[in-house]
Amino acid sequence: MERLEFDNIFDVMTDSPAEAADLQFRADLMLTLRKLLEERKLRQAEIAEALGVSQPRVSELMRGKIDLFSADKLIGFLASLDVRLRPSVDASGRVICEVVQAA
């Protein structure tokens, strides 16, 4: 039996490399957002108020429903929490995205 290997689980779910990259980016954004919210120990009602969304929408976010959130929306949620993404390229050409507290 042949063994298949993938760098990105989303490569298995779609035939489009662009769609797989978009899904991976949104998943990474969602995980970052969830980690920040958990670190701040906010209840869902408090999160909803901070993000300007309903509590059921927060529940979808916390349950990892990436198909329901665009990258723009997730970046906007981070901005609502005064968090910014700072992408850069290192000497080897790898893209690095730093998560920073807004000044």
C-alpha positions as CSV (number, residue, x, y, z in Angstrom):
1,M,0.0,0.0,0.0
2,E,1.3,3.4,-1.0
3,R,1.7,6.0,1.8
4,L,0.6,9.5,1.1
5,E,2.2,12.5,2.9
6,F,1.0,16.1,2.9
7,D,2.5,19.2,4.5
8,N,-1.0,20.8,4.9
9,I,-4.1,18.9,5.7
10,F,-6.1,21.3,3.5
11,D,-4.2,20.0,0.5
12,V,-6.1,16.8,1.0
13,M,-9.5,18.6,1.2
14,T,-9.2,20.6,-2.0
15,D,-7.8,20.3,-5.5
16,S,-6.7,24.0,-5.5
17,P,-3.4,25.0,-3.9
18,A,-4.7,28.5,-3.5
19,E,-7.8,27.3,-1.6
20,A,-5.7,25.1,0.6
21,A,-3.4,28.0,1.4
22,D,-6.4,30.2,2.2
23,L,-7.9,27.5,4.5
24,Q,-4.5,27.1,6.3
25,F,-4.2,30.9,6.7
26,R,-7.7,31.2,8.2
27,A,-7.0,28.2,10.5
28,D,-3.8,29.8,11.7
29,L,-5.6,33.1,12.3
30,M,-8.4,31.4,14.2
31,L,-5.9,29.5,16.4
32,T,-4.0,32.7,17.2
33,L,-7.3,34.5,18.0
34,R,-8.5,31.7,20.2
35,K,-5.2,31.5,22.1
36,L,-5.3,35.2,22.8
37,L,-8.9,35.0,24.0
38,E,-8.1,32.1,26.3
39,E,-5.1,33.9,27.7
40,R,-7.3,36.9,28.5
41,K,-9.8,34.5,30.3
42,L,-12.8,36.3,28.7
43,R,-16.3,34.7,28.8
44,Q,-18.1,34.4,25.5
45,A,-20.4,37.3,26.3
46,E,-17.3,39.5,26.9
47,I,-15.7,38.3,23.7
48,A,-18.9,39.0,21.8
49,E,-18.9,42.6,23.1
50,A,-15.2,43.1,22.4
51,L,-15.5,41.8,18.8
52,G,-18.9,43.4,18.1
53,V,-20.6,40.1,17.3
54,S,-23.3,37.9,18.8
55,Q,-22.6,35.2,21.4
56,P,-23.5,32.4,18.9
57,R,-20.9,33.8,16.5
58,V,-18.3,33.6,19.2
59,S,-19.3,30.0,19.8
60,E,-18.7,29.3,16.1
61,L,-15.3,30.9,16.4
62,M,-14.3,29.0,19.5
63,R,-15.4,25.7,17.9
64,G,-13.1,26.3,15.0
65,K,-15.7,26.7,12.2
66,I,-13.2,28.2,9.7
67,D,-15.6,27.9,6.8
68,L,-17.8,30.6,8.5
69,F,-15.1,33.3,8.8
70,S,-13.1,35.1,6.1
71,A,-9.4,36.0,6.7
72,D,-10.5,39.7,6.6
73,K,-13.0,39.1,9.4
74,L,-10.5,37.2,11.5
75,I,-7.8,40.0,11.0
76,G,-10.5,42.5,12.0
77,F,-11.2,40.6,15.2
78,L,-7.5,40.7,16.1
79,A,-7.5,44.4,15.4
80,S,-10.5,44.8,17.7
81,L,-8.3,43.3,20.4
82,D,-5.5,45.8,19.6
83,V,-3.4,43.0,18.0
84,R,-1.6,43.3,14.7
85,L,0.1,40.9,12.4
86,R,3.6,42.0,11.2
87,P,4.7,39.8,8.3
88,S,8.4,39.9,7.2
89,V,10.8,37.7,5.3
90,D,13.9,36.3,6.9
91,A,17.4,35.9,5.3
92,S,16.5,32.4,3.9
93,G,13.3,33.8,2.2
94,R,10.9,32.3,4.7
95,V,7.8,34.4,5.5
96,I,7.4,35.1,9.2
97,C,4.3,36.6,10.7
98,E,4.7,38.2,14.2
99,V,1.7,38.8,16.4
100,V,2.2,42.1,18.2
101,Q,0.2,44.3,20.6
102,A,-0.8,47.5,18.9
103,A,1.0,50.6,20.2
